[in-house]
Amino acid sequence: MKQYKAYLFDFDYTLADSSRGIVKCFRNVLERHGYKGIEDFTIKRTIGKTLEDSFSILTGVTDASVLETYRKEYVKEADQYMTVNTFLFPEVADTLLALKKQGAKIGIISTKYRYRIMELMGQKLPEGILDIVVGGEDVTAHKPSPEGLCLALEKLDVQAEDTLYIGDSIVDAETAQAGHVDFLGVLHGMTSREELEAYPHVEVVADLKALLNH
């Protein structure tokens, strides 16, 4: 694998496992509105999508005002339960530090809110590791739109051909493709190797330590 000038990461199931908190928040909102018996696996398969899209998938609701109500309720739940139930994957800190020492720029592109990501990463990583975080509140079109990716490239002043985007889901693969950057798939999440390999990719790897093998 070649060395890149910028490494941009998805967050959920790429850098961190927040599934425990996500499932709890979704379940609290869903059950409040009478949606019972939805399996954890089904909820986890929606991770990486917008909250509105996830609630629509899980409930069948398409009314935008109802979905917005669910989204607001979820955010309130997440304020209480998310950070304490989110954990970085074991190799993340060492990998990001090593990339930084090589002179690379490091960023996160996520549908998750930026303040939530910053809250967790501020607790887990030394200051200055992250050069940019683009969250759901920073874009008008969410992934797989390349808007967040393009915003990061502009702010970091790097070219697409010098950038690697790393993610765990089909949405991430589609985002990289739309932004004309190389994609590395990581198998931390709910998406299979076969699903990720169906898209243009540099590699599909078990964990992020593979980024240092070049």
Contacts in CASP RR format, 6 or more apart in sequence:
PFRMAT RR
TARGET T0000
AUTHOR 0000-0000-0000
METHOD contacts of the structure
MODEL  1
MKQYKAYLFDFDYTLADSSRGIVKCFRNVLERHGYKGIEDFTIKRTIGKT
LEDSFSILTGVTDASVLETYRKEYVKEADQYMTVNTFLFPEVADTLLALK
KQGAKIGIISTKYRYRIMELMGQKLPEGILDIVVGGEDVTAHKPSPEGLC
LALEKLDVQAEDTLYIGDSIVDAETAQAGHVDFLGVLHGMTSREELEAYP
HVEVVADLKALLNH
1 184 0 8 1.000
1 202 0 8 1.000
1 203 0 8 1.000
1 210 0 8 1.000
1 211 0 8 1.000
1 213 0 8 1.000
1 214 0 8 1.000
2 214 0 8 1.000
3 102 0 8 1.000
3 104 0 8 1.000
3 214 0 8 1.000
4 104 0 8 1.000
4 162 0 8 1.000
4 163 0 8 1.000
4 164 0 8 1.000
4 182 0 8 1.000
5 104 0 8 1.000
5 105 0 8 1.000
5 158 0 8 1.000
5 159 0 8 1.000
5 162 0 8 1.000
5 163 0 8 1.000
6 104 0 8 1.000
6 105 0 8 1.000
6 106 0 8 1.000
6 107 0 8 1.000
6 152 0 8 1.000
6 153 0 8 1.000
6 156 0 8 1.000
6 158 0 8 1.000
6 162 0 8 1.000
6 163 0 8 1.000
6 164 0 8 1.000
7 99 0 8 1.000
7 104 0 8 1.000
7 105 0 8 1.000
7 106 0 8 1.000
7 107 0 8 1.000
7 163 0 8 1.000
7 164 0 8 1.000
7 166 0 8 1.000
7 211 0 8 1.000
8 106 0 8 1.000
8 107 0 8 1.000
8 108 0 8 1.000
8 109 0 8 1.000
8 149 0 8 1.000
8 152 0 8 1.000
8 163 0 8 1.000
8 164 0 8 1.000
8 165 0 8 1.000
8 166 0 8 1.000
8 181 0 8 1.000
9 15 0 8 1.000
9 106 0 8 1.000
9 107 0 8 1.000
9 108 0 8 1.000
9 109 0 8 1.000
9 165 0 8 1.000
9 166 0 8 1.000
9 167 0 8 1.000
10 48 0 8 1.000
10 108 0 8 1.000
10 109 0 8 1.000
10 110 0 8 1.000
10 165 0 8 1.000
10 166 0 8 1.000
10 167 0 8 1.000
10 168 0 8 1.000
10 169 0 8 1.000
10 172 0 8 1.000
11 18 0 8 1.000
11 108 0 8 1.000
11 110 0 8 1.000
11 112 0 8 1.000
11 117 0 8 1.000
12 18 0 8 1.000
12 19 0 8 1.000
12 22 0 8 1.000
12 47 0 8 1.000
12 48 0 8 1.000
12 110 0 8 1.000
12 112 0 8 1.000
12 168 0 8 1.000
13 19 0 8 1.000
13 47 0 8 1.000
13 48 0 8 1.000
13 167 0 8 1.000
13 168 0 8 1.000
13 169 0 8 1.000
13 188 0 8 1.000
13 189 0 8 1.000
13 190 0 8 1.000
14 166 0 8 1.000
14 167 0 8 1.000
14 168 0 8 1.000
14 172 0 8 1.000
14 186 0 8 1.000
14 188 0 8 1.000
14 208 0 8 1.000
15 88 0 8 1.000
15 89 0 8 1.000
15 92 0 8 1.000
15 108 0 8 1.000
15 208 0 8 1.000
16 86 0 8 1.000
16 87 0 8 1.000
16 88 0 8 1.000
16 89 0 8 1.000
16 92 0 8 1.000
16 120 0 8 1.000
17 86 0 8 1.000
17 87 0 8 1.000
17 89 0 8 1.000
17 188 0 8 1.000
18 47 0 8 1.000
18 82 0 8 1.000
18 85 0 8 1.000
18 86 0 8 1.000
18 87 0 8 1.000
18 112 0 8 1.000
19 44 0 8 1.000
19 47 0 8 1.000
20 85 0 8 1.000
20 86 0 8 1.000
21 78 0 8 1.000
21 81 0 8 1.000
21 82 0 8 1.000
21 85 0 8 1.000
21 86 0 8 1.000
22 43 0 8 1.000
22 44 0 8 1.000
22 47 0 8 1.000
22 82 0 8 1.000
23 40 0 8 1.000
23 43 0 8 1.000
23 44 0 8 1.000
24 77 0 8 1.000
24 81 0 8 1.000
24 85 0 8 1.000
25 74 0 8 1.000
25 77 0 8 1.000
25 78 0 8 1.000
25 81 0 8 1.000
25 82 0 8 1.000
26 38 0 8 1.000
26 43 0 8 1.000
26 54 0 8 1.000
26 55 0 8 1.000
26 58 0 8 1.000
26 74 0 8 1.000
27 38 0 8 1.000
27 43 0 8 1.000
28 77 0 8 1.000
29 55 0 8 1.000
29 70 0 8 1.000
29 73 0 8 1.000
29 74 0 8 1.000
29 77 0 8 1.000
30 36 0 8 1.000
30 38 0 8 1.000
30 58 0 8 1.000
30 59 0 8 1.000
32 73 0 8 1.000
33 59 0 8 1.000
33 70 0 8 1.000
35 58 0 8 1.000
35 59 0 8 1.000
38 58 0 8 1.000
41 190 0 8 1.000
42 58 0 8 1.000
43 54 0 8 1.000
43 58 0 8 1.000
44 189 0 8 1.000
44 190 0 8 1.000
45 190 0 8 1.000
46 53 0 8 1.000
46 54 0 8 1.000
46 57 0 8 1.000
46 58 0 8 1.000
47 54 0 8 1.000
47 169 0 8 1.000
47 189 0 8 1.000
47 190 0 8 1.000
48 54 0 8 1.000
48 110 0 8 1.000
48 111 0 8 1.000
48 112 0 8 1.000
48 143 0 8 1.000
48 169 0 8 1.000
48 171 0 8 1.000
49 57 0 8 1.000
49 111 0 8 1.000
49 171 0 8 1.000
50 111 0 8 1.000
50 136 0 8 1.000
50 142 0 8 1.000
51 67 0 8 1.000
51 70 0 8 1.000
51 71 0 8 1.000
51 74 0 8 1.000
51 75 0 8 1.000
51 111 0 8 1.000
52 64 0 8 1.000
52 67 0 8 1.000
52 68 0 8 1.000
52 70 0 8 1.000
52 71 0 8 1.000
55 61 0 8 1.000
55 67 0 8 1.000
55 70 0 8 1.000
55 71 0 8 1.000
55 74 0 8 1.000
56 62 0 8 1.000
56 67 0 8 1.000
59 70 0 8 1.000
61 67 0 8 1.000
61 70 0 8 1.000
75 113 0 8 1.000
78 116 0 8 1.000
82 116 0 8 1.000
83 116 0 8 1.000
83 119 0 8 1.000
83 120 0 8 1.000
83 123 0 8 1.000
86 120 0 8 1.000
88 120 0 8 1.000
88 124 0 8 1.000
89 188 0 8 1.000
89 207 0 8 1.000
89 208 0 8 1.000
91 207 0 8 1.000
91 208 0 8 1.000
91 209 0 8 1.000
92 208 0 8 1.000
93 124 0 8 1.000
93 125 0 8 1.000
95 208 0 8 1.000
95 209 0 8 1.000
95 211 0 8 1.000
95 212 0 8 1.000
96 106 0 8 1.000
96 125 0 8 1.000
96 129 0 8 1.000
97 126 0 8 1.000
97 129 0 8 1.000
98 212 0 8 1.000
99 106 0 8 1.000
99 211 0 8 1.000
99 212 0 8 1.000
100 106 0 8 1.000
100 129 0 8 1.000
105 131 0 8 1.000
105 132 0 8 1.000
105 156 0 8 1.000
105 158 0 8 1.000
106 129 0 8 1.000
106 130 0 8 1.000
106 131 0 8 1.000
107 130 0 8 1.000
107 131 0 8 1.000
107 132 0 8 1.000
107 133 0 8 1.000
107 134 0 8 1.000
107 152 0 8 1.000
107 156 0 8 1.000
108 117 0 8 1.000
108 121 0 8 1.000
108 130 0 8 1.000
108 132 0 8 1.000
108 133 0 8 1.000
108 134 0 8 1.000
108 135 0 8 1.000
109 134 0 8 1.000
109 135 0 8 1.000
109 143 0 8 1.000
109 148 0 8 1.000
109 149 0 8 1.000
109 152 0 8 1.000
109 165 0 8 1.000
109 175 0 8 1.000
110 117 0 8 1.000
110 133 0 8 1.000
110 134 0 8 1.000
110 135 0 8 1.000
110 136 0 8 1.000
111 135 0 8 1.000
111 136 0 8 1.000
111 142 0 8 1.000
111 143 0 8 1.000
112 135 0 8 1.000
112 136 0 8 1.000
113 135 0 8 1.000
113 136 0 8 1.000
113 137 0 8 1.000
114 133 0 8 1.000
114 134 0 8 1.000
114 135 0 8 1.000
114 136 0 8 1.000
114 137 0 8 1.000
114 138 0 8 1.000
115 137 0 8 1.000
117 133 0 8 1.000
117 135 0 8 1.000
118 133 0 8 1.000
121 129 0 8 1.000
121 130 0 8 1.000
121 133 0 8 1.000
131 156 0 8 1.000
132 152 0 8 1.000
132 155 0 8 1.000
132 156 0 8 1.000
134 148 0 8 1.000
134 149 0 8 1.000
134 151 0 8 1.000
134 152 0 8 1.000
135 148 0 8 1.000
136 142 0 8 1.000
138 148 0 8 1.000
138 151 0 8 1.000
139 145 0 8 1.000
139 147 0 8 1.000
139 148 0 8 1.000
139 151 0 8 1.000
140 147 0 8 1.000
141 147 0 8 1.000
143 171 0 8 1.000
143 172 0 8 1.000
143 174 0 8 1.000
143 175 0 8 1.000
144 171 0 8 1.000
144 174 0 8 1.000
144 175 0 8 1.000
144 177 0 8 1.000
144 178 0 8 1.000
145 175 0 8 1.000
145 178 0 8 1.000
146 175 0 8 1.000
146 178 0 8 1.000
146 179 0 8 1.000
146 180 0 8 1.000
149 165 0 8 1.000
149 175 0 8 1.000
149 176 0 8 1.000
149 178 0 8 1.000
149 179 0 8 1.000
149 181 0 8 1.000
150 179 0 8 1.000
153 159 0 8 1.000
153 160 0 8 1.000
153 163 0 8 1.000
153 181 0 8 1.000
160 179 0 8 1.000
160 180 0 8 1.000
160 181 0 8 1.000
161 181 0 8 1.000
163 181 0 8 1.000
163 182 0 8 1.000
164 181 0 8 1.000
164 182 0 8 1.000
164 183 0 8 1.000
164 184 0 8 1.000
164 202 0 8 1.000
164 211 0 8 1.000
165 172 0 8 1.000
165 175 0 8 1.000
165 176 0 8 1.000
165 181 0 8 1.000
165 182 0 8 1.000
165 183 0 8 1.000
165 184 0 8 1.000
166 172 0 8 1.000
166 183 0 8 1.000
166 184 0 8 1.000
166 185 0 8 1.000
166 186 0 8 1.000
166 208 0 8 1.000
166 211 0 8 1.000
167 173 0 8 1.000
167 183 0 8 1.000
167 184 0 8 1.000
167 185 0 8 1.000
167 186 0 8 1.000
168 185 0 8 1.000
168 186 0 8 1.000
168 187 0 8 1.000
168 188 0 8 1.000
168 189 0 8 1.000
168 190 0 8 1.000
168 191 0 8 1.000
168 196 0 8 1.000
169 189 0 8 1.000
169 190 0 8 1.000
169 191 0 8 1.000
170 191 0 8 1.000
170 195 0 8 1.000
170 196 0 8 1.000
170 199 0 8 1.000
172 183 0 8 1.000
172 185 0 8 1.000
173 183 0 8 1.000
173 185 0 8 1.000
173 196 0 8 1.000
173 198 0 8 1.000
173 199 0 8 1.000
173 200 0 8 1.000
173 201 0 8 1.000
174 199 0 8 1.000
176 182 0 8 1.000
176 183 0 8 1.000
176 199 0 8 1.000
176 200 0 8 1.000
177 183 0 8 1.000
177 199 0 8 1.000
177 200 0 8 1.000
182 201 0 8 1.000
182 202 0 8 1.000
183 199 0 8 1.000
183 200 0 8 1.000
183 201 0 8 1.000
183 202 0 8 1.000
184 201 0 8 1.000
184 202 0 8 1.000
184 203 0 8 1.000
184 204 0 8 1.000
184 205 0 8 1.000
184 210 0 8 1.000
184 211 0 8 1.000
185 196 0 8 1.000
185 201 0 8 1.000
185 203 0 8 1.000
185 204 0 8 1.000
185 205 0 8 1.000
186 204 0 8 1.000
186 205 0 8 1.000
186 206 0 8 1.000
186 207 0 8 1.000
186 208 0 8 1.000
187 193 0 8 1.000
187 196 0 8 1.000
187 204 0 8 1.000
187 205 0 8 1.000
187 206 0 8 1.000
187 207 0 8 1.000
188 207 0 8 1.000
193 204 0 8 1.000
196 204 0 8 1.000
197 204 0 8 1.000
203 210 0 8 1.000
END
